[in-house]
Amino acid sequence: MRSTLRFVGAFLCLSSLPAASQTPSQTPCKGDPATVPQVQHVSLVVEENQSFDDVIGNPDMPYLNQLAAHGGVARRYYADAHPSINNYFYLTSGRRGTGLPGFSADVFSGTIAGDNVASILTKHGKTWKSYAEDLPSVGYVGDNKGLYAKRHNPFAYYQSVLNDKGPTGKSQREQIVPFQQFTEDWRSGHLPSYSFIVPNLINDAHNNPRTNRGSACRDSESLRQADQWLERNLKQVVETESFRKDSLLIVVFDEACDRGLKADPAHSPREKRGGGGRIPVVLVGAGIPPGGCVSDTTFHHESTLRLTLKALGINEFPGEAASAPDMGEFFESSAGK
């Protein structure tokens, strides 16, 4: 049942507060972990290669910290692996997609069978799109092109997307579209139930905008570039009344700079394989307390996958998302009632 959600004050006050003064709330999240209010639209934006402390509270990312000040912030959220590619698979299928060692994983060229968020959404009558910046064309599933990185677009690997047709009879791969389509879909009122948003290698903080080489940890230029992109492309969306009533936005980094025990000290099964580091995650939208809140529960990417499906009213979860901790504590207990 579609809920009437109380999320009014948080974004009404964003434009009136100086961005530099924004710091995350210190109020603990108090919602029921198992209860997630249903929304009409979920958008997941994936940024690259920065640790929690490099982002949260950093004046080089004023807009994201502005969102964090009025949103839900996970303070013990760990990526699943190094390097990038398997984190994207965990976010969308709840499991590793490749066992290639080390950084060779990022050049994985195979395909992946089994359920994923796209196949489950389609099964339950929901719509989805992967909006990838600098994607050469609609339905493109080929190799890297310019600033587009295939490894950051997991839907280009899933056999259900590559081979299956959607309810309209068109190939599922046609749901992989250039990012510019996101703004067009939003303005026309045709956003899908689930949006997976992939900025290009400059705009996701992966590469330095001046040198186009891999960014260092806490690279000021890269973080400013990524933050400006978020503000330029998302501010107009999250400040609308419709967003506050029926949408959820999650901004997550794929992996952190952390290595060794710092990579995931709280989750022993992953210590042996290093973990992907403690990363920033910010949730904004319907049902989040107006003053924001913070959680010290340990989460990984499969919990975000579980949340994106539960928020759309789906209780079928692929891979490790089936047993991952719920993230309902970020929402007001009255949301959905």
SVG drawing of the C-alpha trace seen along z (x, -y; Angstrom):
<svg xmlns="http://www.w3.org/2000/svg" viewBox="-2 -31 50 49">
<polyline fill="none" stroke="black" stroke-width="0.4" points="0.0,0.0 1.4,-3.4 2.1,-5.3 1.8,-8.9 5.2,-9.8 6.3,-12.6 9.3,-14.2 8.7,-17.9 11.3,-20.0 14.5,-18.4 14.8,-19.8 12.8,-22.9 15.6,-24.3 18.5,-23.2 18.8,-26.3 18.6,-28.6 21.6,-27.2 25.2,-27.9 26.7,-24.8 29.9,-25.0 28.1,-24.7 26.4,-21.4 27.5,-18.5 25.8,-15.2 23.3,-14.8 24.5,-13.0 21.0,-11.7 20.9,-7.9 18.5,-6.4 15.6,-4.8 13.4,-3.1 12.5,0.5 15.2,2.2 12.8,4.6 10.3,1.9 11.0,0.0 8.4,-2.4 7.4,-1.9 8.1,-4.5 7.5,-4.9 11.1,-5.6 14.5,-4.6 17.7,-6.1 21.2,-4.7 24.2,-6.9 27.6,-5.2 30.7,-7.3 34.3,-6.0 37.3,-5.2 37.1,-7.4 36.9,-6.6 34.3,-7.8 36.6,-10.3 37.7,-11.6 34.1,-12.7 31.9,-13.2 32.7,-16.6 35.1,-17.5 34.5,-21.1 35.4,-20.0 32.1,-18.2 29.6,-20.8 26.6,-19.5 26.9,-15.9 27.5,-17.0 24.4,-19.2 22.4,-16.2 24.0,-14.2 23.1,-16.9 19.4,-16.2 19.6,-12.5 20.6,-9.2 24.3,-8.5 25.7,-5.0 28.9,-5.3 29.9,-1.6 29.3,-0.7 32.0,1.3 32.5,2.2 32.9,5.8 36.1,6.0 38.9,4.3 38.9,3.5 35.7,1.9 33.9,4.4 32.7,6.9 31.3,4.0 29.0,3.2 27.9,6.8 27.2,6.9 25.1,3.8 23.0,5.3 23.1,9.1 24.3,9.7 27.4,11.7 30.7,11.6 30.6,11.7 34.2,12.6 36.9,14.5 39.8,13.0 42.6,12.0 43.5,8.4 43.0,5.7 42.7,8.1 39.1,8.4 38.3,5.0 39.0,6.3 36.5,9.2 34.8,9.7 32.5,12.6 28.7,12.6 26.9,13.5 23.9,15.8 21.4,15.8 19.0,13.3 19.9,9.7 18.0,6.5 16.9,6.0 15.5,9.6 13.7,9.4 12.2,5.9 11.0,7.1 9.5,10.3 7.5,8.1 6.2,5.7 8.6,2.8 10.7,0.8 14.4,0.0 17.1,-1.8 20.9,-2.1 21.8,-5.7 25.5,-5.7 27.2,-9.0 29.1,-9.0 27.6,-5.6 28.0,-5.6 24.4,-4.6 21.2,-3.1 21.8,0.6 25.6,0.4 27.2,3.3 30.6,3.2 34.0,2.2 35.2,-1.1 34.7,-4.2 36.3,-7.5 35.2,-8.3 32.7,-5.5 33.8,-2.5 32.0,0.8 33.1,2.2 31.0,-0.5 27.8,0.6 27.0,4.1 23.9,4.5 26.2,4.8 27.3,8.2 24.0,9.9 22.7,12.5 19.1,11.6 19.7,8.1 21.7,9.2 19.4,12.0 15.9,11.4 13.0,9.2 11.0,6.9 7.2,6.7 7.0,4.5 8.9,7.1 12.1,4.9 15.5,6.2 16.2,5.6 19.6,4.1 17.6,1.1 17.2,0.1 20.9,-0.8 20.9,-4.4 23.1,-7.5 22.8,-9.6 21.2,-12.5 18.1,-10.4 17.7,-10.7 16.9,-14.4 14.5,-13.9 12.7,-11.1 12.4,-13.1 11.0,-16.2 8.5,-14.1 7.4,-12.2 8.7,-8.9 11.4,-7.9 11.5,-4.1 10.9,-2.5 14.6,-1.9 17.4,-4.1 21.1,-3.1 23.1,-6.2 26.7,-6.0 28.7,-9.2 31.7,-9.1 35.3,-8.6 35.8,-12.3 32.5,-13.0 32.5,-10.0 35.8,-11.0 37.7,-8.1 40.0,-10.3 41.4,-13.7 39.7,-16.3 42.9,-18.0 45.2,-15.0 42.6,-12.4 44.6,-10.0 43.4,-7.9 42.6,-10.2 44.5,-10.0 42.7,-9.5 41.0,-12.8 41.9,-14.4 40.4,-17.9 40.0,-18.5 38.3,-15.1 36.0,-15.5 35.0,-19.0 34.3,-17.8 32.1,-14.9 30.2,-17.2 29.5,-19.8 28.1,-17.0 25.8,-15.8 24.5,-19.2 24.1,-20.1 22.2,-16.9 20.3,-16.0 19.5,-19.2 16.6,-20.0 15.2,-16.6 15.5,-16.2 14.0,-19.6 10.7,-18.8 7.6,-18.0 7.1,-14.8 10.6,-13.5 9.9,-14.2 6.7,-12.3 7.5,-9.2 11.2,-8.8 14.5,-7.6 18.0,-8.6 21.1,-6.7 24.6,-8.0 27.2,-5.3 30.9,-5.0 32.0,-1.7 35.1,-1.2 37.5,-3.1 41.2,-3.7 41.4,-1.4 43.5,1.7 44.4,4.5 42.5,4.6 41.1,1.1 39.4,2.4 36.7,4.2 37.6,4.9 34.1,5.4 33.2,8.3 35.6,11.2 34.6,13.4 35.7,10.6 39.0,9.8 40.7,12.8 39.9,11.3 40.7,7.7 37.3,6.1 36.7,2.9 37.0,0.3 34.7,-2.0 32.8,-4.1 30.3,-7.0 26.6,-6.2 23.9,-8.9 20.2,-8.3 17.7,-11.1 14.0,-11.1 10.7,-9.9 10.6,-8.7 14.0,-9.9 13.7,-12.0 13.7,-15.7 16.7,-16.4 18.6,-13.4 20.1,-10.5 23.2,-8.3 23.6,-4.6 26.5,-2.6 25.1,0.7 27.5,2.6 26.3,2.8 27.7,3.9 26.5,3.4 24.1,6.3 22.1,4.4 21.7,1.5 20.5,4.0 18.0,5.4 16.8,1.9 16.3,0.8 14.0,3.8 12.1,3.5 11.5,-0.2 9.7,0.8 7.5,3.4 9.5,6.4 10.5,9.1 12.6,11.3 16.4,10.8 19.2,12.2 22.5,13.6 23.6,12.4 21.0,9.7 18.6,12.5 20.3,12.6 21.8,9.1 20.9,6.7 17.9,4.5 18.3,0.8 14.9,-0.2 16.4,-2.0 17.0,-5.1 13.3,-5.7 10.8,-7.2 8.8,-4.6 5.6,-6.3 6.5,-6.2 4.2,-3.9 1.5,-3.9"/>
</svg>
